[in-house]
Amino acid sequence: MREKGACNYREDSSVFYPSFQHLRLVLRENSLNWFSFVEELKLTLSNITEEALHQLLMDFVYFLSSSDLTPEEDAVVEQSRQAYLAQRRQTERENAEVTTDSESDNPEDWVQLRQAKTMNKDMQDKVKKQRQIFKKYRKHLIAKEVTKRCLLRRRFPKRVSRTLQKYPDIGTDIEEYARENRVGADS
């Protein structure tokens, strides 16, 4: 059994995995919103596989059960996580629907269609069904992209955005000041 908060339990040592304490901090920075938390993890850990991310999240949930979250925070996190899981299951169902909607993947059917000069009713139905599948899949991809863009659009609260617009070099200025005066950046 690994210790709580350990981040070196993955087989792939080339990928950095943050500690659970750091993940808890990121979750709090995302206002305990599981959707934005997962999206931020996907951005931060871009070279991680979907399965490894899922396992990391499962382990993190186990860690959260014994962490210092207040009961109110714990309830908000659990509600947000359940909503995320429900949305994920729905997306997986839609993906499965799109891929298994076709009655036949037999290439002979399509070769016959190409060779026929006139299409009979059966062939017309097959073409219509395939077009519907493609339209549904295209709609699904567009909706997925829109959702992704909307989630990633606002990364900072408005107050922080205004400060960054007013002082675009504030981060480097603070780092320089900290380096020159040998103080921590939090001072």
Buried (B, 14 or more C-beta within 10 A) or exposed (E): EEEEBEBEEBEEEEEEBBBBBEBBEBBEEBEBBBBBBBBBBBEEBEEBEEEBBEBBBEBBEEBBEEBEBEEEBBEBBBEBBEEBEEEEEEBEEBEEEBEEEEEEEEEEEBEEBEEEEEEEEEBEEBEEBBEEBEEBBEEBEEEEEEBEEEBEEEEEEEEEEEEEEEEEEEEEEBEEEBEEEEEEEEE
